[in-house]
């Protein structure tokens, strides 16, 4: 330092800190030889505290205001210096200014996934990140534990130290909450408050810093843990919706049977129940991978057996052999006048051709009107060859 700087230091009698950078948290007032003259003016602005340090020992602390430095307002320094009658010549002391305003922009995040025992899913791996803001509440402690002998402390110089400690406390707070992943991810506000209370007590004790704001931005699962959650959700979905579809199909089938007491209703009811069982089988097959991933070895119900082909008769109409003809189709032929009670019919199990009215199974066709057909008939596979027709058949 040159002669002009030395003369300037001797002439300056105002000690103050003009904060030009919001990232600066602590600043040491610099002057030639740290000499302070009697009657010098100390200006402490709002959001600041001034601390005098004499030979490494903390002395007097000043809150916001303007002071003329005399022995009356420097009691600790007066004791340290041993001034019995005050001081008139310049004395040496360091003056540190420490901000009291909120310092924002501290981000935090777990550097790698941490493991947590989830009450629903067991061991889970997840990451977390967020932000926080601080302000100094215990200025002497901050000066001792953080500033030390540095001439200036900025946010960038302490953010790594604070972030590492915050992450450690955050992981402990999440683990001790005892909440599941779903509960944590749906209550970021509550978790943020819990983190603030836990971290703040540690920061105040170690650094003299309080937490103004603590935010949890996200809690994310690793890919392996996310697959575990998805598999469980798929299994629950399949279990809930499969039973719903089956119950609805059965109810619809019962309603159809009640509304159709005849054979047609029975067929519709059976078809509805079959559709319900088929839909249940499709749903179970759709979610089979998820069930396997969760270790659910539920056995699927067997597929419904197809209905047997309708029984039929061979019929002689105008000298021509037809058949086998289902009973419902034969009823239609009787209604249309194509066949009558004397029409010869035959089916496996009968000894020979016989008039339709003599067959007990067909007798109801001539007593009450036959029911309407349900659908197109499907012929049975490989019918037996009928016997030769009688010599003089009776045609309808």
C-alpha positions as CSV (number, residue, x, y, z in Angstrom):
1,X,0.0,0.0,0.0
2,X,1.4,3.4,-1.0
3,X,1.8,6.6,0.9
4,X,-1.5,8.0,-0.5
5,X,-3.4,5.0,0.8
6,X,-1.9,5.4,4.2
7,X,-2.8,9.1,4.3
8,X,-6.3,8.3,3.1
9,X,-6.7,5.7,5.9
10,X,-5.7,8.2,8.5
11,X,-8.1,10.8,7.2
12,X,-11.1,8.5,6.9
13,X,-13.3,8.6,10.0
14,X,-16.4,6.7,8.7
15,X,-16.7,3.0,9.1
16,X,-19.5,1.5,7.0
17,X,-20.3,-1.3,4.5
18,X,-22.1,-0.5,1.3
19,X,-23.5,-3.9,0.1
20,X,-22.9,-3.9,-3.7
21,X,-23.3,-7.7,-4.1
22,X,-26.3,-9.5,-2.7
23,X,-24.4,-12.7,-2.6
24,X,-22.0,-11.3,0.1
25,X,-22.9,-12.4,3.6
26,X,-19.9,-11.1,5.6
27,X,-17.4,-8.3,4.9
28,X,-14.3,-7.0,6.8
29,X,-13.8,-3.3,6.7
30,X,-10.4,-2.6,5.3
31,X,-8.2,0.4,6.3
32,X,-4.5,1.0,6.8
33,X,-3.2,-1.0,9.7
34,X,-6.8,-1.5,11.0
35,X,-6.3,1.8,12.9
36,X,-9.4,3.5,14.2
37,X,-9.3,7.1,15.4
38,X,-11.0,8.5,18.5
39,X,-14.4,9.8,17.5
40,X,-14.6,7.9,14.3
41,X,-18.2,7.4,13.0
42,X,-19.6,3.9,12.7
43,X,-22.7,3.4,10.4
44,X,-24.5,0.1,10.5
45,X,-27.4,-0.1,8.0
46,X,-30.6,-2.1,8.3
47,X,-30.0,-5.8,7.7
48,X,-26.5,-5.6,9.1
49,X,-24.6,-6.1,12.3
50,X,-21.1,-4.8,13.1
51,X,-18.6,-6.8,15.2
52,X,-15.3,-5.5,16.6
53,X,-12.5,-8.1,16.9
54,X,-9.3,-7.3,18.8
55,X,-6.3,-9.7,18.3
56,X,-8.7,-12.6,17.5
57,X,-11.1,-12.0,20.3
58,X,-14.7,-10.9,19.7
59,X,-15.4,-7.5,21.3
60,X,-18.3,-5.1,20.9
61,X,-21.3,-5.8,18.7
62,X,-23.4,-3.0,17.1
63,X,-27.0,-3.3,15.7
64,X,-28.3,-0.9,13.0
65,X,-27.6,2.8,13.8
66,X,-25.0,5.5,13.7
67,X,-22.3,5.6,16.4
68,X,-19.4,7.9,17.4
69,X,-16.8,5.5,18.7
70,X,-15.7,6.4,22.2
71,X,-14.9,4.4,25.3
72,X,-18.5,4.6,26.4
73,X,-19.8,2.5,23.5
74,X,-16.8,0.2,23.4
75,X,-16.9,-1.3,26.9
76,X,-15.6,-4.7,25.9
77,X,-12.8,-3.3,23.7
78,X,-12.0,-0.8,26.5
79,X,-11.5,-3.7,28.9
80,X,-9.4,-5.6,26.4
81,X,-7.2,-2.6,25.7
82,X,-7.0,-1.6,29.4
83,X,-8.0,2.0,28.8
84,X,-8.4,3.5,32.2
85,X,-9.0,7.0,31.1
86,X,-10.4,6.5,27.6
87,X,-8.3,6.7,24.4
88,X,-7.1,9.6,22.3
89,X,-4.7,8.0,19.9
90,X,-5.8,5.6,17.1
91,X,-6.2,2.0,18.1
92,X,-6.1,-1.2,16.1
93,X,-9.2,-3.4,15.7
94,X,-10.9,-5.4,12.9
95,X,-14.5,-4.5,12.1
96,X,-16.7,-7.2,10.5
97,X,-20.1,-6.5,9.0
98,X,-22.5,-9.5,8.8
99,X,-25.8,-9.3,6.9
100,X,-29.0,-10.2,8.7
101,X,-31.2,-10.3,5.5
102,X,-32.5,-13.4,3.9
103,X,-30.1,-15.1,1.5
104,X,-32.0,-17.1,-1.1
105,X,-31.0,-19.5,-3.9
106,X,-29.6,-22.4,-2.0
107,X,-30.5,-25.6,-3.9
108,X,-30.2,-29.1,-2.5
109,X,-30.5,-32.6,-3.9
110,X,-29.4,-36.2,-3.0
111,X,-26.3,-37.0,-5.0
112,X,-27.4,-40.6,-5.4
113,X,-30.5,-42.7,-4.6
114,X,-31.1,-43.5,-0.9
115,X,-32.9,-46.5,0.4
116,X,-36.0,-46.3,2.5
117,X,-38.3,-48.9,4.0
118,X,-41.7,-48.2,2.7
119,X,-44.7,-49.5,4.8
120,X,-46.5,-50.6,1.6
121,X,-43.8,-51.6,-0.9
122,X,-40.8,-52.6,1.4
123,X,-37.3,-51.4,0.5
124,X,-37.5,-48.5,-2.0
125,X,-34.8,-46.4,-3.7
126,X,-35.6,-42.7,-4.3
127,X,-34.1,-39.3,-4.8
128,X,-35.1,-35.9,-3.5
129,X,-34.4,-32.3,-4.3
130,X,-35.5,-28.8,-3.4
131,X,-34.3,-25.4,-2.2
132,X,-33.9,-23.3,1.0
133,X,-33.2,-19.8,2.2
134,X,-31.3,-18.7,5.3
135,X,-30.4,-15.7,7.4
136,X,-27.8,-15.2,10.2
137,X,-29.3,-15.0,13.7
138,X,-26.2,-15.6,15.9
139,X,-23.6,-13.3,14.4
140,X,-20.7,-14.1,16.8
141,X,-21.2,-17.8,16.2
142,X,-21.3,-17.3,12.4
143,X,-18.2,-15.2,12.6
144,X,-16.3,-17.9,14.6
145,X,-17.5,-21.0,12.7
146,X,-17.9,-19.7,9.1
147,X,-16.0,-16.5,8.5
148,X,-12.9,-17.1,10.5
149,X,-10.2,-14.8,9.2
150,X,-11.6,-14.4,5.7
151,X,-12.0,-10.8,4.5
152,X,-15.2,-11.6,2.7
153,X,-17.7,-14.5,2.7
154,X,-20.1,-15.0,-0.2
155,X,-23.0,-17.4,-0.7
156,X,-21.0,-19.5,-3.2
157,X,-18.3,-20.1,-0.6
158,X,-20.6,-21.6,1.9
159,X,-23.4,-23.2,-0.2
160,X,-21.6,-26.6,-0.6
161,X,-21.1,-26.9,3.2
162,X,-24.7,-26.0,3.9
163,X,-26.1,-28.2,1.1
164,X,-24.2,-31.3,2.3
165,X,-25.5,-30.8,5.8
166,X,-29.0,-30.1,4.6
167,X,-29.1,-33.3,2.4
168,X,-28.0,-35.4,5.4
169,X,-30.7,-34.0,7.6
170,X,-33.3,-34.3,4.8
171,X,-32.7,-38.0,4.3
172,X,-33.0,-38.6,8.0
173,X,-36.2,-36.6,8.2
174,X,-37.8,-38.6,5.3
175,X,-36.7,-41.9,6.8
176,X,-38.0,-41.1,10.3
177,X,-41.4,-39.8,9.0
178,X,-42.6,-43.4,8.5
179,X,-44.7,-42.4,5.5
180,X,-45.1,-44.3,2.3
181,X,-44.0,-43.0,-1.0
182,X,-47.6,-42.0,-1.9
183,X,-47.9,-40.1,1.3
184,X,-44.6,-38.3,0.8
185,X,-45.3,-37.3,-2.8
186,X,-48.7,-36.0,-1.9
187,X,-47.7,-33.8,1.1
188,X,-44.7,-31.8,0.0
189,X,-45.9,-28.9,2.2
190,X,-45.9,-31.0,5.3
191,X,-42.5,-32.5,4.5
192,X,-41.1,-29.1,3.9
193,X,-42.1,-27.9,7.3
194,X,-40.7,-31.0,8.9
195,X,-37.4,-30.4,7.1
196,X,-37.3,-26.8,8.2
197,X,-37.7,-27.6,11.8
198,X,-35.1,-30.4,11.8
199,X,-32.5,-28.6,9.7
200,X,-32.9,-25.2,11.4
201,X,-32.0,-26.5,14.8
202,X,-28.8,-28.0,13.4
203,X,-27.9,-24.9,11.4
204,X,-28.4,-22.6,14.4
205,X,-26.3,-24.8,16.6
206,X,-23.4,-25.2,14.2
207,X,-23.4,-22.0,12.2
208,X,-25.7,-19.5,13.8
209,X,-28.0,-19.6,10.7
210,X,-31.8,-20.0,10.7
211,X,-33.9,-21.4,7.9
212,X,-36.3,-18.9,6.4
213,X,-37.8,-21.3,3.8
214,X,-37.4,-24.9,3.0
215,X,-39.0,-26.4,-0.1
216,X,-39.3,-30.0,-1.4
217,X,-39.5,-29.8,-5.2
218,X,-39.8,-33.6,-5.9
219,X,-39.3,-37.1,-4.6
220,X,-38.6,-39.6,-7.5
221,X,-38.2,-43.3,-7.5
222,X,-35.5,-45.2,-9.3
223,X,-36.5,-47.2,-12.3
224,X,-36.5,-50.5,-10.4
225,X,-38.7,-49.1,-7.6
226,X,-41.1,-47.5,-10.1
227,X,-41.6,-50.8,-11.7
228,X,-42.5,-52.3,-8.3
229,X,-45.2,-49.6,-7.8
230,X,-46.6,-50.0,-11.3
231,X,-46.9,-53.8,-10.9
232,X,-48.8,-53.4,-7.7
233,X,-51.1,-50.8,-9.2
234,X,-51.8,-53.0,-12.2
235,X,-52.6,-56.0,-10.0
236,X,-55.1,-53.9,-7.9
237,X,-56.7,-52.6,-11.1
238,X,-57.1,-56.1,-12.5
239,X,-58.5,-57.4,-9.2
240,X,-61.1,-54.7,-8.8
241,X,-62.3,-54.4,-12.4
242,X,-62.3,-58.2,-13.1
243,X,-64.7,-58.9,-10.3
244,X,-66.9,-55.9,-11.4
245,X,-67.2,-57.2,-15.0
246,X,-67.9,-60.7,-13.9
247,X,-70.7,-59.6,-11.5
248,X,-72.3,-57.4,-14.2
249,X,-72.3,-60.2,-16.7
250,X,-73.9,-62.6,-14.3
251,X,-76.5,-60.0,-13.3
252,X,-77.3,-59.3,-17.0
253,X,-77.7,-63.1,-17.6
254,X,-80.0,-63.6,-14.7
255,X,-82.2,-60.7,-15.9
256,X,-82.4,-62.2,-19.3
257,X,-83.4,-65.6,-17.9
258,X,-86.1,-64.0,-15.8
259,X,-87.5,-62.1,-18.8
260,X,-87.4,-65.2,-21.1
261,X,-88.6,-68.2,-19.1
262,X,-88.6,-70.4,-22.2
263,X,-85.8,-72.1,-24.0
264,X,-84.8,-68.9,-25.7
265,X,-84.4,-67.1,-22.4
266,X,-82.3,-70.0,-21.1
267,X,-80.0,-69.7,-24.1
268,X,-79.7,-66.0,-23.7
269,X,-78.9,-66.3,-20.0
270,X,-76.3,-69.0,-20.7
271,X,-74.8,-66.9,-23.4
272,X,-74.6,-63.8,-21.1
273,X,-73.0,-65.9,-18.4
274,X,-70.6,-67.3,-21.0
275,X,-69.7,-63.8,-22.2
276,X,-69.0,-62.7,-18.6
277,X,-66.7,-65.7,-18.0
278,X,-65.0,-65.0,-21.3
279,X,-64.5,-61.3,-20.5
280,X,-63.1,-62.3,-17.1
281,X,-60.6,-64.6,-18.8
282,X,-59.5,-61.9,-21.2
283,X,-59.0,-59.5,-18.3
284,X,-57.0,-62.0,-16.4
285,X,-54.8,-62.7,-19.4
286,X,-54.3,-59.0,-20.0
287,X,-52.9,-58.5,-16.5
288,X,-51.1,-61.8,-16.2
289,X,-47.6,-60.2,-16.5
290,X,-48.3,-57.8,-13.6
291,X,-49.6,-60.7,-11.5
292,X,-46.5,-62.7,-12.2
293,X,-44.3,-59.7,-11.3
294,X,-46.0,-59.4,-7.9
295,X,-45.8,-63.1,-7.2
296,X,-49.5,-63.6,-7.5
297,X,-50.0,-67.1,-8.9
298,X,-53.8,-67.0,-9.1
299,X,-55.1,-69.8,-11.3
300,X,-57.4,-68.6,-14.1
301,X,-60.8,-70.4,-14.5
302,X,-61.1,-72.9,-17.3
303,X,-62.8,-71.7,-20.5
304,X,-66.5,-72.6,-20.9
305,X,-67.2,-75.7,-23.1
306,X,-69.1,-75.0,-26.3
307,X,-72.8,-76.0,-26.3
308,X,-73.7,-79.3,-27.9
309,X,-75.2,-79.2,-31.4
310,X,-79.0,-79.3,-31.6
311,X,-80.7,-82.7,-32.1
312,X,-82.3,-83.1,-35.5
313,X,-84.7,-85.4,-37.5
314,X,-84.5,-86.7,-41.1
315,X,-87.7,-85.7,-42.8
316,X,-89.4,-87.1,-46.0
317,X,-91.1,-84.2,-47.8
318,X,-92.7,-84.9,-51.2
319,X,-90.5,-88.0,-51.7
320,X,-87.4,-86.1,-50.9
321,X,-85.2,-86.8,-47.8
322,X,-84.1,-83.8,-45.8
323,X,-82.0,-83.6,-42.7
324,X,-81.1,-83.8,-40.1
325,X,-83.5,-80.9,-39.4
326,X,-83.5,-79.3,-35.9
327,X,-86.7,-79.4,-33.9
328,X,-87.1,-75.6,-34.2
329,X,-86.8,-75.7,-38.0
330,X,-89.3,-78.6,-38.1
331,X,-91.7,-76.5,-36.1
332,X,-91.3,-73.7,-38.7
333,X,-92.0,-76.3,-41.5
334,X,-95.3,-77.4,-39.7
335,X,-96.4,-73.7,-39.4
336,X,-95.6,-73.1,-43.0
337,X,-97.6,-76.2,-44.1
338,X,-94.5,-78.0,-45.5
339,X,-94.9,-80.8,-42.9
340,X,-97.7,-82.2,-40.8
341,X,-98.5,-84.9,-38.3
342,X,-98.3,-87.7,-40.9
343,X,-94.9,-86.6,-42.2
344,X,-92.4,-89.5,-41.8
345,X,-89.3,-88.7,-39.6
346,X,-86.3,-90.5,-38.3
347,X,-83.3,-89.9,-36.1
348,X,-80.6,-92.0,-34.6
349,X,-82.0,-94.3,-32.0
350,X,-85.3,-94.9,-33.8
351,X,-85.9,-98.4,-35.3
352,X,-87.5,-97.1,-38.5
353,X,-89.3,-94.1,-40.1
354,X,-92.5,-93.1,-38.3
355,X,-95.1,-90.3,-38.5
356,X,-94.1,-87.2,-36.7
357,X,-97.2,-87.3,-34.4
358,X,-96.1,-90.7,-33.1
359,X,-92.8,-89.4,-31.8
360,X,-93.2,-88.2,-28.2
361,X,-90.5,-85.6,-28.6
362,X,-92.4,-83.9,-31.4
363,X,-95.9,-84.3,-30.0
364,X,-95.8,-80.8,-28.4
365,X,-95.3,-79.3,-31.9
366,X,-98.9,-80.3,-32.7
367,X,-100.4,-79.1,-29.4
368,X,-99.1,-75.5,-28.8
369,X,-97.5,-73.0,-31.2
370,X,-93.8,-73.6,-31.3
371,X,-91.5,-70.8,-30.0
372,X,-89.8,-68.5,-32.5
373,X,-86.3,-69.6,-33.6
374,X,-83.3,-68.4,-31.6
375,X,-80.9,-68.3,-34.5
376,X,-79.7,-70.2,-37.6
377,X,-79.1,-73.9,-36.9
378,X,-75.7,-75.4,-37.1
379,X,-75.6,-79.0,-38.4
380,X,-74.0,-81.7,-36.2
381,X,-70.8,-83.3,-37.3
382,X,-70.9,-86.6,-39.3
383,X,-74.6,-87.6,-38.9
384,X,-75.4,-91.3,-39.2
385,X,-76.9,-92.7,-42.5
386,X,-80.7,-93.1,-42.2
387,X,-82.3,-96.4,-43.2
388,X,-84.0,-96.8,-46.5
389,X,-87.4,-95.1,-46.7
390,X,-90.6,-97.1,-46.7
391,X,-91.9,-98.4,-50.0
392,X,-95.0,-96.1,-49.9
393,X,-94.1,-93.1,-47.8
394,X,-96.8,-90.8,-46.6
395,X,-95.9,-87.4,-47.6
396,X,-97.1,-84.2,-46.1
